[in-house]
Amino acid sequence: MDRYLFDNHRLEAGDRFAALAELFDPWTFSHLDALGLGEGWRCWEVGAGGVSVPRGLIERVGAGGRVLATDIDVSWIEPTAGDVLEVRRHDVVRDPPPSETFDLVHARLVLVHLTDRVSALRVMVDALRPGGWLVLEDADPALQPLACPDERGPAEELANRLRARIRTLMAERGAELAYGRTRPRLLRAADLADVGAEAYFPIGSRACALLEAASVRHVRDQLLAAGLATPEESETHVANLTRGDVDLMLAPMITAWGRKPV
């Protein structure tokens, strides 16, 4: 994770967390609610990053539940009053796993960036109590590589060029760009039951443009250092996004779930 491209240390991380919450929190919680998430559940949010998912979990588990939110950088997560939420700095690959078990283990946009995904997945499966659910959500950039499938002009062409170059950086940092589609198979191989999956393709929304602009600003220095973009390209792209008439598509978010047999 020390090679993670979108680290939490930069101010742009806050803009990314806000856009990700607007785009994906309704999608995420529609699936968690459908699995029965509710009062008294014990939940582990792996790679929490921002506060929106832990906050949504707290609202659902109530005073009798528990939410453990972990990340290698927890500076964006503020502990709440009471003892429902515990915030812990934790590396899911290198650090000892939690000593407790959970009704729900959830990770969003985590495994795709890890080099040792096998170990991380095993830790999460082992942390489930019998009957507990594992819900994993990751993008699959290789499945939809274009930022603008409707490439009708220079702004869209530039968006597609920069998206491809950011994917190059991600791959160099160890991200597996075709990992999302493998999730159902991997959950079945981990002996989980009731495995299912769905994909969500956001396109053309305000939050798509906000996330793209924050991401480009976040990795601008790395793009320039690698010779993958010029200052003019990055500035023009952000200006195009701010104008609001570029219809962006994100890589599909693939949500997969499975239950530990009783």
N, C-alpha and C positions, 0 to 999 in steps of 0.2 A: 504494500500500500504506500510505501514511501515514493513510488513511481507514479502514483495516481495523478492524472493530468489535471483534474478539477479539484485541487486540494481546498480545504476549508480556510486557509490562512488569508486569502485575498478578500477584499471587500465585495468583489463581484459574487462571491459564494452566497451572500445574503440575497442578492437579486435572483440568483439561480434557484435557491430554495423557495422563494416566494412564487416564482413562475411554475416550478414543479408542483407545488402545492395546489395552485389554481388549476393546473392541467390534470393532475393525476389523483389528487385526494378523493374526489367523488368516485372515480373508477376503483381505486383501492378499497375504499370503505364499502362500496356496494358489494364487493366480493367477501370482505371480512364479515359484514353483517349477514350475508347469505349463509355463511358457515355457522352462524349462531353466536358470534361474539357478543358478550353481554356481561351482566352483573357477576362479579366475583371471579372473572377469568384472570389467569396469570399469563402475562404476555412478555415476550422478549423482542424488542425492536432492534435489529442488527444493522449497524451502519446508519444510525438515525439521521446524522447530518443536521437537518433543521428540526424545528419543534412541532411542525404541524401534525405529523403522524402520531408521535407520543401524546399530543394533546387530544387527538381524536380517540385514541385508545383509552385515555383516562376518563373521558366523558362516558364511554361505554361500559367500562368495568366497575365504575363506582367506587365507593369507599371500601368495599370489601374485596376489591381486586388488587392487582399489582402489575406495574409496568416497569420493566428494566429496559432503559434506552442506552445503547452502547455505540461507541465510535472511537476511532483512533484520535479524533479531535472533537471534543464535546463543547467547544467554546460557544457554539450557536444555540445550545440547549440550556434553558434556565430551569433549575429545579422548581417545583411548585410547592405550595404549602401542603402539609400533611405527609403521609408516608406511602402514598400510592405509587408515586414515581421515584425511581432511583436512576440517577445518571452516572454512568461509569465509563471511564476511558478504558477501551478494550480492543485488542486486535484479535479478530475471530480465528485467525490462523495461528498466531504465535503465542497468545496468552492462554492460560488454563481456562477451560470453559466454566460457566456458572455451575455451582454445586447443586442447584435446584432444577426442577423440570417445569415445563410450561404447557398451558392449553393451546397457546399460539406462539409460533416463532415466525416472524415476518422480516423480509429484507427486500428493499426496493433499490434498484440500480447499484447493487453491491457486487454480486458474484461476477458479473461481466468484466469488472475491472481487476479482479484478483488473478494472480498467476497460479496459486494453489487452490483452485476451486474445489477440487475433490476433498481436501481436508476440511475446508470451510463447510461444505455441504454435510459432511459426516458429523461435524460438531453440532450443526443445527438439528439434524435428525436425532442424534443422541439426546438432545436437550428436550425433546418432546416427551410428555407423559403419555401413557397409553390412551388412545383416543384423541390426542392433541393434533392440531393442524399445522403444517408447514406451508406458508404462502410465499412464493418467490416471484419477484417482478424484475424483469430486465428488458432493456431495449435490444433490438436485433438490427443494428445498422446495415448489415449486409443484405437483409431482406428488402429494405427500402433505402437505397443509397443516396437518392436525390433529395435535396432540400426543396426544390421546386419542380415537381413532375411536369407542370405546365410551363415549360421554359420558353416564354414568349418574347423575351427581350434581354438587354444587357444586365439588368438588375438580377434577373433569375439566373442567368448564366454565371454571374459572379457568385451568387449564393451557392450554386452547385459546385463551383470550383473550390470555394473555401470549405464547404462541408466535406468534400473529398480529402482535402489536406488536413483537416482536423481529425478525420478518421485515420489518416496515416500516422499522426502523432499518437492517437490512442493505441493503435496496434503496436507501435514501437514501445509504448509503456506497458505492454502486456495484456491489453484488453482483447477479449475474444469476440469479434464483431458478429459472429454467427452463433453465439452461445444461447440466445433466448429460445430459439426453436427446439433446442435439445432438452428443454426442461421436463416435459412430460415423461420422456424416456428415462431420464436420470432419476426422477422421483419414483417411477416404478422399479428401477434397478435398486433403489434404496429400500425396497420392500414396503413402501407406503401404499395405502389402499385409497379407493375413491379418487383417483387422480383425474384432474381435469385442467383445461387451459383455455384462455381466450386472449385475443389481441385487440389493441386499441390504437387507431391511427389518428392522432390529432392533426388537423389541417386548417390553416387560414385563420386561426384565432389570435386575438391580441396577445395571449400568454405565449403562443409559439414564437412570436416576434420578440417578446421580452426575453425569453429563455435564450434564443439564438444570439441576440445582441449581448447579453451578459456572458454567454459562453465565448463569443469571439473576443470580447474585452479581456476575459479571464486568461485566455491562452495566446493573446496577441504577441507577447514577448517570445514565447516558444515558437510560434509560427515565423516570426521575423528571424530569430536566431537560426532556425533550420532552413531558411531560404524558401519557405513554402508560401509566403505572402509578402507583399510590400505594405508600408504604412498607408499608402493611398488606397490599396484594395480594402484593408480592414476599415478605414475611416469611411470610405464610400459605402461599404456594405452596411455598416451601422446606420449611416444616414438614410439609406434606402429602407431599412427596417423601421426607422423612426417615422418615415413618411407614411407608412401604413398601408401601402397598396401592393406589397409583395406577399403572395399566398404561400406560406411555408408549410411543409409537411415534416413532422418528426418521424424518426424511426419508430416502428411499432413497439408499444409496450406490451410484452407478453407476460401475462399473469398465469401462474401455474400453482396448483395446490394438491396436497395429498395428506392423508390421515394415518397416524401411527396405529396399527391394529391393536385392539384391546386384548 
